[in-house]
Amino acid sequence: MQRWLLTPMALVLSLAACTASRNDMHTDAHADEPLRKLNPNPQQAYRITLTIHDAPGPLVLTDARAQYDVTNETPCGKMKPQGGPYRMTSSEPLELTRIDETTYQGTVYLDQILDEDYYGKGVCHWQFTEVRAALTATGASKDTRFAPFLDADKVIAQQSEKRYFWNERYPSSDFEGYSDFGNPDIKHFKPELRDSLFSTTLRSEKVQP
């Protein structure tokens, strides 16, 4: 059986690009600079359900996050000495409670971060970007991180998305701590691999806070 769906170099480049966009990001500004203030009474609530289908072994939920980004950081944010704004982004913990062996649920709030004038230059506007989770075989650092996500448009539209993962990357791959974001299209995988897949589904439902 062919080990890679991509060439090793292409896989490394793909991993680097995905990791850069989906790591647990925070502001580039100094730690003592204000990043965000949490809304004490958020109202825009969506229930997120994570379901695991046909995993080749146990999976542990090691992390879940809601991503928020400032949409107008250039006029409202702190500027770097060499010019250009520091990126204003926050990856907030998302509490997902285990319902049964294959299901987790929690609530994400679109208005979790307050729009405020953080730098005396005008109001910074925060926008919810996505929810994501990380599942591993044991929680060990060497395990593959299976990392499904659901973008803001689908959360707000109360949609779901199934993502497929290759069993051969469970519990780990040739790269320690490899992050596998899966693929929503089973046709992405060669026909001979499609019987060796498991999947996750992330589903959104609007609720009253």
C-alpha positions as CSV (number, residue, x, y, z in Angstrom):
1,M,0.0,0.0,0.0
2,Q,1.3,3.5,-0.8
3,R,2.1,5.3,2.4
4,W,1.5,8.9,1.3
5,L,-1.4,10.5,-0.5
6,L,1.0,13.4,-1.3
7,T,4.7,13.2,-1.9
8,P,6.7,13.7,1.4
9,M,7.8,17.2,0.5
10,A,4.3,18.2,-0.6
11,L,3.0,16.8,2.7
12,V,5.5,18.8,4.7
13,L,4.6,22.0,2.9
14,S,0.9,21.4,3.2
15,L,1.3,20.7,7.0
16,A,3.3,23.9,7.4
17,A,0.6,25.9,5.7
18,C,-2.2,24.4,7.6
19,T,-0.4,24.7,11.0
20,A,0.3,28.3,10.4
21,S,-3.4,29.1,9.8
22,R,-4.9,26.8,12.5
23,N,-2.5,26.8,15.5
24,D,-3.5,28.1,18.9
25,M,-2.8,31.7,17.9
26,H,-2.7,34.9,19.9
27,T,-1.7,38.5,19.4
28,D,1.7,39.3,18.0
29,A,1.8,42.3,20.4
30,H,3.7,42.1,23.7
31,A,2.1,40.1,26.5
32,D,1.3,43.3,28.6
33,E,-0.6,44.9,25.7
34,P,-4.5,44.5,25.9
35,L,-5.7,41.9,23.4
36,R,-9.4,41.5,24.2
37,K,-12.0,41.8,26.8
38,L,-14.5,38.9,27.2
39,N,-18.2,39.7,27.0
40,P,-19.8,39.0,30.4
41,N,-23.2,38.4,28.9
42,P,-22.9,37.0,25.4
43,Q,-26.1,36.4,23.5
44,Q,-25.3,34.9,20.1
45,A,-25.1,31.2,21.1
46,Y,-24.7,28.1,19.0
47,R,-24.5,24.5,20.2
48,I,-21.6,22.6,18.7
49,T,-21.8,18.8,18.5
50,L,-18.7,16.8,17.7
51,T,-19.4,13.1,16.7
52,I,-16.7,10.5,15.9
53,H,-17.6,7.7,13.4
54,D,-15.7,4.4,13.1
55,A,-12.4,5.4,14.7
56,P,-9.8,2.6,14.6
57,G,-9.3,3.0,18.3
58,P,-10.0,5.3,21.3
59,L,-9.8,9.0,20.7
60,V,-9.2,11.6,23.4
61,L,-10.4,15.2,23.1
62,T,-7.3,17.2,24.0
63,D,-8.4,20.7,23.0
64,A,-11.2,22.7,21.5
65,R,-11.1,26.3,20.5
66,A,-13.1,29.2,19.1
67,Q,-11.2,31.5,16.8
68,Y,-11.8,35.3,16.7
69,D,-10.0,37.9,14.6
70,V,-10.1,41.7,14.5
71,T,-11.4,42.8,11.1
72,N,-10.0,46.4,11.2
73,E,-6.6,46.0,13.0
74,T,-4.8,48.4,10.6
75,P,-6.7,51.5,11.8
76,C,-7.5,50.4,15.3
77,G,-4.5,48.3,16.4
78,K,-1.0,48.7,17.7
79,M,1.6,49.3,15.0
80,K,4.9,47.4,14.7
81,P,8.1,49.6,14.8
82,Q,8.8,48.7,11.2
83,G,5.3,49.5,10.1
84,G,2.1,47.5,9.8
85,P,-0.2,46.4,12.5
86,Y,0.3,43.6,15.0
87,R,-2.2,40.8,14.3
88,M,-5.1,40.9,16.7
89,T,-6.5,37.3,17.0
90,S,-7.6,35.1,19.8
91,S,-8.1,31.4,20.2
92,E,-10.5,31.0,23.1
93,P,-11.0,27.7,24.9
94,L,-14.3,26.0,24.0
95,E,-15.7,23.6,26.6
96,L,-17.0,20.5,24.9
97,T,-18.6,18.0,27.3
98,R,-18.5,14.3,26.6
99,I,-22.1,13.0,26.1
100,D,-21.1,9.4,25.3
101,E,-18.1,7.5,23.9
102,T,-18.3,9.2,20.5
103,T,-20.1,12.5,21.1
104,Y,-19.1,15.9,22.6
105,Q,-21.2,19.1,22.9
106,G,-20.6,22.7,23.9
107,T,-21.7,26.2,23.2
108,V,-19.8,28.8,21.2
109,Y,-20.7,32.5,21.3
110,L,-20.3,34.7,18.3
111,D,-20.1,37.8,20.5
112,Q,-17.7,36.4,23.1
113,I,-15.2,39.3,22.7
114,L,-16.1,42.9,23.1
115,D,-15.6,45.5,20.4
116,E,-13.7,48.3,22.2
117,D,-11.1,51.0,21.7
118,Y,-8.1,49.0,22.9
119,Y,-5.4,51.4,21.8
120,G,-7.0,54.9,21.7
121,K,-7.3,54.8,17.9
122,G,-10.9,53.7,17.5
123,V,-13.1,50.7,18.1
124,C,-11.6,47.3,17.2
125,H,-14.2,45.0,15.7
126,W,-13.9,41.3,16.6
127,Q,-15.4,38.6,14.3
128,F,-15.9,34.9,15.0
129,T,-13.9,32.8,12.5
130,E,-14.2,29.1,13.3
131,V,-14.4,26.3,15.9
132,R,-11.9,23.5,15.9
133,A,-11.1,20.5,18.0
134,A,-8.1,18.2,18.5
135,L,-8.4,14.4,19.0
136,T,-5.5,12.0,19.7
137,A,-5.2,8.4,20.6
138,T,-3.8,8.9,24.1
139,G,-3.0,12.5,24.5
140,A,0.7,12.0,24.1
141,S,2.7,14.5,22.2
142,K,3.8,11.9,19.6
143,D,0.2,11.1,18.7
144,T,-1.4,12.4,15.5
145,R,-3.7,15.4,16.2
146,F,-6.9,14.8,14.3
147,A,-8.2,18.3,14.0
148,P,-11.7,18.8,12.5
149,F,-13.0,22.4,12.2
150,L,-16.1,24.3,11.2
151,D,-15.9,27.8,9.7
152,A,-18.1,30.7,10.8
153,D,-20.4,30.6,7.8
154,K,-21.4,27.0,8.5
155,V,-21.8,27.6,12.2
156,I,-24.1,30.6,11.6
157,A,-26.0,28.7,8.9
158,Q,-26.6,25.8,11.4
159,Q,-24.9,23.4,9.1
160,S,-22.7,20.3,9.6
161,E,-19.6,19.0,8.0
162,K,-18.1,15.5,7.9
163,R,-14.3,15.2,7.6
164,Y,-12.5,12.0,6.7
165,F,-9.2,10.8,8.1
166,W,-6.9,8.0,7.1
167,N,-6.6,5.1,9.6
168,E,-2.9,4.7,8.9
169,R,-2.2,7.9,10.7
170,Y,-3.6,6.5,13.9
171,P,-2.2,6.5,16.6
172,S,0.7,8.4,15.1
173,S,2.4,9.1,11.8
174,D,6.1,9.4,10.6
175,F,6.0,13.0,11.9
176,E,5.7,13.3,15.7
177,G,2.7,15.4,16.7
178,Y,1.5,15.6,13.1
179,S,-1.8,17.5,12.7
180,D,-4.3,16.0,10.3
181,F,-7.2,18.3,9.3
182,G,-9.0,15.6,7.3
183,N,-10.9,16.2,4.1
184,P,-14.7,16.7,3.6
185,D,-14.5,15.0,0.2
186,I,-14.1,11.2,0.3
187,K,-13.0,11.4,-3.3
188,H,-9.8,13.1,-2.1
189,F,-8.7,9.6,-1.1
190,K,-7.7,6.9,-3.5
191,P,-10.4,4.2,-4.0
192,E,-8.2,1.6,-2.4
193,L,-8.0,3.7,0.8
194,R,-11.6,4.5,1.2
195,D,-12.3,1.4,3.3
196,S,-9.5,2.5,5.7
197,L,-11.0,5.8,6.8
198,F,-12.8,7.1,9.8
199,S,-14.7,10.4,10.1
200,T,-15.9,13.2,12.4
201,T,-18.9,15.4,12.1
202,L,-19.2,18.9,13.5
203,R,-22.7,20.3,13.7
204,S,-24.1,23.7,14.7
205,E,-27.5,24.6,16.1
206,K,-28.6,28.0,17.3
207,V,-29.8,28.1,20.9
208,Q,-30.9,30.6,23.5
209,P,-28.1,31.5,26.0
